[in-house]
Amino acid sequence: MAELNSTPEKSGRKPRAKKPNLRVDLTAMVDLAFLLITFFILTTTLSKPKAMDLTMPVGNSDGVPESRTMTICLGKNNQAMYYLGTAEKPLLAAKITDYSSTGLRKAILATRKYVQQTTGKNMIVVIKPAETSIYENLVNTLDEMNITDVQQFAIADIAPKDISLLKDRQAY
């Protein structure tokens, strides 16, 4: 049992009538403190790690139709180049954009609409980060895939033709 005792002060004065010792029982306060600590420990939520699901193809796969394939090449200075089809024969010419909602997002939505109208199928996106791009650009592009609800996308190595297209547009 916890208690608080006070001792009388000794002084040169003559003793008066004896006062009883003051006794305060602190057991209830200690119990309350432990109950509060236990309550806050049990009700605290710890931050959960946030991760994005990424599914990559396994093994060799059949070719993807050019008419449904949008390629996004990530360049320097927060710029991205996109085109539909192949780099040699693009169905939609290569253009440079940024990662804003009026940039890459608008390009993805417009290209998806074009693919849906011409083929009647969903668009497939291939993301190709260049050596000059930064990791944040890849994360922003993956975020745009989630925002625009693109279900089929992959991350691939950048080809020499894509690098030359980026250099032509001063984005490499």
C-alpha positions as CSV (number, residue, x, y, z in Angstrom):
1,M,0.0,0.0,0.0
2,A,1.4,3.4,-1.0
3,E,1.2,6.1,1.6
4,L,2.4,9.6,2.3
5,N,3.8,10.4,5.7
6,S,4.6,13.8,7.0
7,T,7.0,14.2,9.8
8,P,6.7,17.1,12.2
9,E,9.3,19.8,11.9
10,K,11.8,20.1,14.8
11,S,12.3,23.6,16.0
12,G,13.4,25.2,19.2
13,R,9.9,26.1,20.3
14,K,8.2,24.3,23.0
15,P,6.1,21.4,21.9
16,R,2.4,21.9,21.4
17,A,-0.2,19.3,21.4
18,K,0.7,16.4,19.2
19,K,-1.0,16.3,15.8
20,P,-1.7,13.0,14.4
21,N,0.5,12.0,11.4
22,L,-1.1,12.7,8.1
23,R,-1.7,9.5,6.1
24,V,-2.8,9.6,2.5
25,D,-3.5,6.3,0.8
26,L,-2.2,6.5,-2.9
27,T,-3.3,3.0,-4.0
28,A,-6.4,4.2,-5.8
29,M,-4.4,6.8,-7.7
30,V,-1.7,4.3,-8.8
31,D,-4.5,1.9,-9.9
32,L,-6.1,4.6,-11.9
33,A,-2.8,5.6,-13.6
34,F,-2.2,2.0,-14.6
35,L,-5.7,1.7,-16.0
36,L,-5.3,4.8,-18.0
37,I,-2.0,3.7,-19.4
38,T,-3.4,0.3,-20.3
39,F,-6.4,2.0,-22.0
40,F,-4.3,4.2,-24.2
41,I,-1.9,1.5,-25.1
42,L,-4.7,-0.8,-26.2
43,T,-6.7,1.8,-28.1
44,T,-3.8,3.4,-30.0
45,T,-3.6,2.4,-33.6
46,L,-0.2,2.1,-35.1
47,S,0.5,3.4,-38.6
48,K,0.2,0.7,-41.2
49,P,2.7,0.5,-44.0
50,K,1.2,1.6,-47.3
51,A,2.1,-0.5,-50.4
52,M,0.8,-0.6,-53.9
53,D,-0.1,-3.9,-55.4
54,L,1.9,-4.6,-58.6
55,T,1.4,-7.7,-60.7
56,M,4.1,-8.6,-63.2
57,P,3.8,-11.2,-66.0
58,V,5.6,-14.5,-65.5
59,G,7.6,-16.1,-68.4
60,N,7.2,-15.4,-72.1
61,S,3.9,-14.0,-73.2
62,D,2.3,-13.6,-76.7
63,G,2.7,-10.3,-78.4
64,V,0.4,-7.4,-77.6
65,P,-1.5,-5.7,-80.4
66,E,0.1,-2.4,-81.4
67,S,-3.3,-0.8,-81.7
68,R,-4.0,-1.3,-78.0
69,T,-0.5,-0.5,-76.6
70,M,0.3,2.9,-75.2
71,T,4.0,3.4,-74.2
72,I,5.0,5.9,-71.6
73,C,8.7,6.7,-71.5
74,L,9.9,8.6,-68.4
75,G,12.5,11.2,-69.1
76,K,14.4,13.9,-67.2
77,N,13.0,17.1,-65.6
78,N,9.7,15.5,-64.7
79,Q,8.7,14.9,-68.3
80,A,7.2,11.9,-69.9
81,M,6.8,10.9,-73.6
82,Y,3.9,8.8,-74.7
83,Y,2.7,7.3,-78.0
84,L,0.3,4.6,-79.2
85,G,1.7,1.7,-81.2
86,T,5.4,1.1,-81.8
87,A,8.2,3.6,-81.7
88,E,8.9,2.9,-85.4
89,K,5.3,3.3,-86.6
90,P,3.3,5.1,-83.9
91,L,-0.5,5.3,-84.4
92,L,-0.5,8.4,-82.3
93,A,2.6,10.5,-82.6
94,A,5.0,10.8,-79.6
95,K,4.3,13.8,-77.4
96,I,5.9,15.2,-74.3
97,T,3.9,15.9,-71.2
98,D,4.2,16.4,-67.4
99,Y,2.8,14.5,-64.5
100,S,-0.1,16.9,-63.7
101,S,-3.8,16.1,-64.0
102,T,-3.9,18.0,-67.2
103,G,-0.8,16.3,-68.5
104,L,-0.3,12.6,-68.2
105,R,-3.7,11.8,-66.8
106,K,-5.4,13.6,-69.7
107,A,-3.2,11.8,-72.2
108,I,-4.0,8.4,-70.7
109,L,-7.8,9.1,-70.7
110,A,-7.7,10.5,-74.3
111,T,-5.7,7.5,-75.5
112,R,-7.9,5.0,-73.7
113,K,-11.0,6.6,-75.3
114,Y,-9.3,6.4,-78.8
115,V,-8.4,2.7,-78.2
116,Q,-11.9,1.8,-77.0
117,Q,-13.5,3.5,-80.0
118,T,-11.1,1.9,-82.6
119,T,-10.7,-1.6,-81.2
120,G,-13.5,-2.0,-78.7
121,K,-11.0,-3.4,-76.2
122,N,-9.1,-2.1,-73.2
123,M,-5.8,-0.3,-73.5
124,I,-2.5,-1.8,-72.4
125,V,0.2,0.5,-71.1
126,V,3.9,-0.1,-71.1
127,I,5.9,2.1,-68.7
128,K,9.6,2.5,-69.6
129,P,11.7,4.5,-67.2
130,A,14.9,6.1,-68.6
131,E,18.2,6.4,-66.7
132,T,17.6,10.1,-66.4
133,S,14.2,9.7,-64.8
134,I,13.7,9.7,-61.0
135,Y,11.9,7.1,-58.9
136,E,9.2,9.7,-58.1
137,N,8.2,9.8,-61.7
138,L,7.7,6.0,-61.8
139,V,5.5,6.3,-58.6
140,N,3.5,9.1,-60.1
141,T,2.9,7.1,-63.3
142,L,1.8,4.1,-61.3
143,D,-0.5,6.4,-59.3
144,E,-2.0,7.6,-62.6
145,M,-2.6,4.0,-63.6
146,N,-4.7,3.6,-60.5
147,I,-6.5,6.9,-60.8
148,T,-7.4,6.4,-64.4
149,D,-8.3,2.7,-63.7
150,V,-6.0,1.2,-66.3
151,Q,-6.1,-2.5,-65.5
152,Q,-3.3,-3.8,-67.8
153,F,0.1,-2.2,-67.5
154,A,3.7,-3.3,-67.2
155,I,7.1,-1.9,-66.5
156,A,9.7,-2.7,-69.1
157,D,13.3,-1.7,-70.0
158,I,13.6,1.3,-72.3
159,A,14.6,0.5,-75.9
160,P,17.3,2.4,-77.9
161,K,14.6,3.8,-80.3
162,D,12.7,5.2,-77.3
163,I,15.9,6.8,-76.0
164,S,16.5,8.5,-79.4
165,L,12.9,9.8,-79.4
166,L,13.5,11.3,-75.9
167,K,16.7,12.9,-77.0
168,D,15.0,14.4,-80.1
169,R,12.5,16.1,-77.7
170,Q,15.2,17.1,-75.2
171,A,13.7,14.9,-72.5
172,Y,16.7,12.5,-72.0
